[in-house]
């Protein structure tokens, strides 16, 4: 497993990050397809055995149970300093006022709740899950700065938003001398490349680490277009990402199949290799509900696509409406 620095920080992370949305109590939250604790632990153990040291979850995943499962497993399997734990804040955790968002009140309450569920006194990367249109960015950034200064987070990061919003946040933090975002977790894969227009160049210029979520398009890049899975049949958010672009996306999946067959490789490895070779991607966030998916992901690190391969993969793409930011 290769490691790399997280943006311009000194933090070393594996070139793959294990996304932990799949690990949570299926009876909590809205993801009935998640794996319970007993089924989840082998994936976290296998990831560590493969050299993955970077794990990403969120307070909202399975109503907090993802953090509980991930925290217990990692503390059982590895020394705390050997792993990099990332979590996120923004989504609704309880009904009523102040139960969601990025106000000072919400952030200071949710970091403590996340740390309790994870069983640790700090997270390595604390990320805002989305932009909060109701809270001034100055309030959010000062609260995050205080979280870092209190030792509850080592670094802060952001997730899907417009490039102008991220540029504004970086400027505000610099102006006030507050802790700066070091990473951007955004939506990048062969089926959705709109981030190449503004966000990726901004991150490249500012030395921001890029951690794409859904690099395999929720599994759509790993199988024939008409094949369905238990997750795809119940994934309401996934339908908002893909239902409007089916014809164009089918052509991309077909091109991927041709390139993968020519290289004699699984589609998943080729699709992930494309993301890994995209500048300035740091560590794609991979998901796994079968152990073989972890092995495929690690194998993709050794796949080097030629310019001709990349051109063939990218040729069918057409511009998409912006999605994933809300």
N, C-alpha and C positions, 0 to 999 in steps of 0.2 A: 504494500500500500504506500503510495506516494503521499507526502504531506506538503502543505504550502502555507504561506502566511495569510492571515485573514486581512486582506486589504493592505493598508500601510501599518498595521499593528505588528507587534512581535509575536502574536498568538499563532501557534502552529496547529493546523487542523488537517484532517485527512481530506483527500480530494473528493471524497463522497461523504455526504451527511445523511444519516438515517432519519427520515421523517417518521414521526411516531403517531400520526393521526390514526393509523390502523390498529393501535394498541390501546384498548379502553373497554370499559364495561359496556357490552351491547345494550344493556337495559337503561343506560344513562345517556342523555343527549339525543341527537338525531341520527347517529350512525349505527344502524342495526347490524351492519356488516363487520364491525370491529371484532378483534380477537380478544378474548378475556385474558386474565393475568396468566393462567397456566399455559395458554396457547401462545402468548406473547413472549414469554421469557426466553424460549429457544432462539428467537430472532435477535434479541439484544445480545445474547451470548455469542451467537454466530457472527454478528457484526463485529464484536470486539475481537474474536478470533481471526477475522479477516483483516484486522488492522484499522477498522473504522473507529475513530475516537470522538466523532462529532455527532450529536443527537439533538434533534429539533422537535419540540412539542409546543403546546399552547394551553393556556388556562381553560379555554373554551372546548377543547377536544374531549368529547364524551363527558362533558360536565365536570371536568377536573380529574377524572379517573385515569386519563392518559398520563398526566403528571405523576399520579400516585404509583402506577404500575412501572413507569420508566424509572422513577426515582428509586424505588425499592430494588429493582433488578440491577441497576448500575451500581448501587452501593454494595450489593451482594457480590457482584462480579469483578469489580475493579476499584482501585484506590481512587478517591475523589479527584485528586490532582491529575490522574491519567486520562480523564474524560473531559470533553467540552460540552456543557449542557446549555442549550438555548431554549427559551420559551417566549411566549408572546402575550400581549395584553391589548384589549380593545373590546372583544365580544362580550355579549351579555352573560353575566354569571348569576344574576338574581333579578327578580322583578322589581319594578319601582325605580324611583330616582337614584342616580349614582351607581346603578348596578352594571353599567357598561361605559365605554368611552375612555377618553384620555385626559380627564380632569385630574388635577392634583389629588383630590380625594380618592378617585378611582385607582390611580396608579399606586399610591402609597398603600392602599388597602390590598390591591391585587398582588403586588410583589410579595407581601408577607404571606398571603394565602398560597401563592405558588411555591414559595420556599418551604412552607409547612408540608404541602403535598409531596414535593420532591424529596423532602428529608435532608435538606442541605441548608447551609447558611448563606449561600450565594449562588447565582447563576453566572455563567461565563458570558452569555450574550442575552440581553433583554430587548425584545423587539416590539415596536408598535405594529399591531396586526393589520391595521388600515389607517387611513387619514380620518381624523375626527373633525368634521365640519362645524361642530357646535362649540369646540373648545379652542381658544387662541393657541397657536403653536408655541408662543412664548411660555404659556402656563405648562404645556406638556413638556417642553424641553427643560425648563427649570426643575420640574419634578423628577424627570429622568436623571438630570445632573445630580440631584440630591440622593437619588437611589444609588448612583455610582459612588458618590462621596461617603455614603454610609456603609460601603463595602458589601452591599447586597447584590450588585451586578458589577462585572469587570468591564464590560463594553455594552454599548447600545446599538441597535440596528433598526431598520425600517422594513416594511413590506409594501406590497403593491400600491402605487399611487402615481399621479402624473409627475413628469420630470420637473415641471415648474414648482410643484409643491415640495419635492425633495430638495431642489436647489434653494428654495426659500428657507427650508429648515436648516440646511447647512450654513447659510448666510447668517441666520438669526443666532445660531449657536456660536459662530465665530465672533459675531459682534458683541455678545455678552460674555464671552469667555467660558461658555458652558461645554459640557462633554458633547463631542461630535458623533454623529452616526458613523459607524465604520462599515456597515454592510447594508445591502439591499436584497431582500428576498422577493423576487418577482416572477412573473409567469412567462417562461421561455421554453419553447419546444418547436419541433418541425411544423406543427399545426398552428402555432401562434408566434409570430415573429415581430409583432408591432413594437416591442421594446427595443429593437435594433435602431429605431428611428431617433429616439432622444435619450431614453434612460440609460442604455448601455454606453453610448458615448459620454454621457455625463459621469457615470461611474468610473469609466476609464480615465477621464481627465482628473477626477478628484481622488483617485486611489481608493475607491470604494469596492469592497468585496461583493461579488454577485453570487447569490445562492438560489438558482432557479427552482421554483416549486413546480411539481407535475411535469418533469422533463420528458416523461413518456405519455403525456396527455391522458392521465388516468387509465392507462393500459391500452388506449386506442391505437398506439403505435406499435404494439406488440403482437397484434393478431389481425386476421382478415376483418375488413370494415364491418361486415354484417354480423360478426360474432359478438355475442353479449356475455356479460358476466353478472354475478349476483350484485356487485357494486354498481355496474352501469345501469341496471334495471331500477335501482332505488336511489341513485345519486342525483338529487334535484339540482344541486349546484353545478354538477358536471353538465347537465342539460343546458344550463344557461351559457356555458362556455362553447358548446359545439353544435347545438341544434340548428342554428341559423346558417352554418357554413358547411353543411354535410357534403354537398357535391364537390366543392373545392378540396375539402379535407380528404375525401376518398381518393382523389388523384395523388395527393401527397403520400398517403398510405400505400397506394399501388406502386409508386416510384420507390418507396422505401423497400418494398418487397423485392423489387427487381435488383436493387443494389445489394441487399442482404444476400440474395440467392447467388449473385455473381461472386461475392466475397466468401460465400460458404459460412455465413454467420447468422445467428438469431437476429431478428429485427430489433429486439430490445437493445442488443449491444451496439448496433449501428446507430440507432436513434440517440442513445446516450452518448456515444462517441462524438456525434455531431455537436451536442450541447457542450461536452467537455472541451472541444476545440474552439468554441466560440469565445472570443476575447471580449470582456475580461472575466469570464466565468471562473469562480473560485472552487465551489463545491456544490454540484447539483444535489437537491434533496430527493433521495430515492425512497420509495415506499416498497414494502414487501409483505405479502401474506402467504408466500411460499418460500421455503429456504432456498430453492434454486434461483429465485429472483435476486437474492443477494450475490450468489456466485456469478450470475450473468452481469450484474452491475460492476463487480470488481473486474471481471474479464474485459469489460468495455474500456478500462483504463489502458489496456495494451493495444487497442484498435486505433490505427492511424489512417484516417480517411485521406485519400488523395484529392487534389483540387477538382479532378474530374468527378469523383464520387460526390463531393459536396455540391458541385454544380447540378448534378443529376437529382440530388435530394431536394435542392432548393427551387429548381425550375418550375414545378407546378404551383408554387405558392401564389396566392393572390391577396391583396390587402384585406384585412379584417377590421371590423368595428372593434373599438377598445373594450375589453372585458377584464374582469378580475379585480378591478380597483375598488369595488364597493362590496 
